Amino acid sequence: MEDTAGSNPQSLGFTEKLKSWLSWSWTYVCFIWFGMVLIMVYVLWSPLKLQETLTSASVFLNTLTPKFYVALTGTSSLISGLILIFEWWYFRKYGTSFIEQVSVSHLRPLLGGVESSSTTGLFASVNGEAEPRPSVSECKVWRNPLNLFRGAEYNRYTWVTGKEPLTYYDMNLSAQDHQTFFTGDTPQLRPEDAVMQKAWRERNPQARIRAAYQAIEMNHECAAAYVLLAEEEATTITEAERLFKKALSIAGKDINLLVYIKRRLAMCARKLGRIKEAVKMMRDLMKEFPLLGMLNIHENLLEALLELQAYADVQAVLAKYDDISLPKSATICYTSALLKARAVSDKFSPEAASRRGLSTAEMNAVEAIHRAVEFNPHVPKYLLEMKSLILPPEHILKRGDSEAVAYAFFHLQHWKRAEGALNLLHCTWEGTFRIIPYPLEKGHLFYPYPGCTETADRELLPSFHEVSVYPKKELPFFILFTAGLCSFTAMLAMLTHQFPELMGVFAKAFFSTLFAPLGFFADKMESFMPSSFWHQLTRI
């Protein structure tokens, strides 16, 4: 084992050296090959009668009418235009160029290139050793703490608009959550549990509801079945609350079921206007199960306290959870910014601040806004209503557009309630991007912004929503190239159609200039080499 482990680095080192040598020599090999082609063409000029071939070709081209050139350039413009349309559609949908992606995937390995995501690139330390990348958990998909009810809210949106607010990927993640949360720790599945496991996996909502009723027929005390009915069949929050209370009465000692049901009952109370009752239920739940902080129940509590305008209580919750050792969220960062902005926003004026400078309290508010924007730069456009809101997904990606949609959907009203808070946000949020280093290989207050958010957000958010992308991607080279090619060939087609004789003269002058270096090279070769040498070589 030791010999094998010791020989692996040597073999890997030899492979890397071979690849680097091949990539280094590739350029010179191309130049040598190009030179050999030129010499071969010159040597075979007479035996292959290339001069006569070129002459006949030029005669043939001279006989072509201008209509041929119009058709040629027009067809080229059409083809490049179609490529441009496809490239633009692919870039808008997937965020990258199709031609570039294929080239990188298939041609780079053949040319001995390396991946751009090598760990020794942007994350190289001063002494040349690779530093560890940010944790992969930054790209982890989380359950939305304030996710809506499917039957009472998501389905109602579908009935009104005809659009599906949830993606299949998002619903599939929820099905996996339910399977793990409700039946993951059961040593032996009961028949009704097996039915419910199948029910969570069903793609058709009606099939899930039928399976829940089947489980209830098998066991009238199947709490998970009532949970499914409350989530998906109930068309009002009141009906969902009744089913959740029924599930709570028969849940027994199943901790997962108890936590889930009590949390949803607290959310029902919040939606029905019983805010103080909801706050009490959330606080009791957090005290009863203090180790379940990963469920982010405190975010439900923060939103309910903001609705009560109990800002002192909000500050107390933030003091506990806005800690450097705990994972951040848009709710924590932006709620902290809201509290500090609320203290100064009612008297804030950009003109007065530019004359006298920012006070200490205003500076603290601006720094809190910058901190929040660095964590999730997508939120301000929704709070400032520069982008339209949609229903939040059931899962979110922290620092992504999905988290921004979920936060703004529930918290926009709280920002509007604080007089001048949105005005302060509008005046200061874009200043964050002057603080963050560019390119984004380093963060300012947080880890560098992860590059995986766009792909995950496109899976979580519906197709009719325009996903917010940060940092804004520049147009790929091949889109610009095909746009230029399409415009150039279209212009040639138009000019050839309008001025055929003038364009013919221009084409002849262009090609004669283009092939002038080749003729100059041939003349120099003839003057350098004796004619008898080339004669004997061509005879061989």
Secondary structure as UniProt FT lines:
FT   HELIX           2..43
FT   TURN            44..49
FT   HELIX           50..63
FT   HELIX           66..94
FT   HELIX           98..102
FT   HELIX           103..107
FT   HELIX           108..110
FT   TURN            111..112
FT   TURN            116..117
FT   TURN            119..120
FT   TURN            122..123
FT   TURN            126..127
FT   HELIX           136..139
FT   STRAND          141..143
FT   TURN            145..146
FT   HELIX           150..154
FT   HELIX           155..161
FT   HELIX           168..183
FT   TURN            184..185
FT   HELIX           191..201
FT   HELIX           205..218
FT   TURN            220..221
FT   HELIX           223..228
FT   HELIX           229..233
FT   HELIX           237..249
FT   TURN            252..253
FT   HELIX           255..271
FT   TURN            272..273
FT   HELIX           275..288
FT   TURN            290..291
FT   HELIX           293..295
FT   HELIX           297..308
FT   HELIX           311..321
FT   TURN            324..325
FT   HELIX           330..342
FT   TURN            343..344
FT   HELIX           345..347
FT   HELIX           350..356
FT   HELIX           360..375
FT   TURN            377..378
FT   HELIX           379..383
FT   TURN            384..385
FT   STRAND          395..397
FT   TURN            398..399
FT   HELIX           401..417
FT   TURN            419..420
FT   HELIX           421..428
FT   HELIX           429..434
FT   TURN            440..441
FT   TURN            451..452
FT   HELIX           453..460
FT   TURN            463..464
FT   HELIX           477..498
FT   HELIX           500..528
FT   HELIX           531..539
//
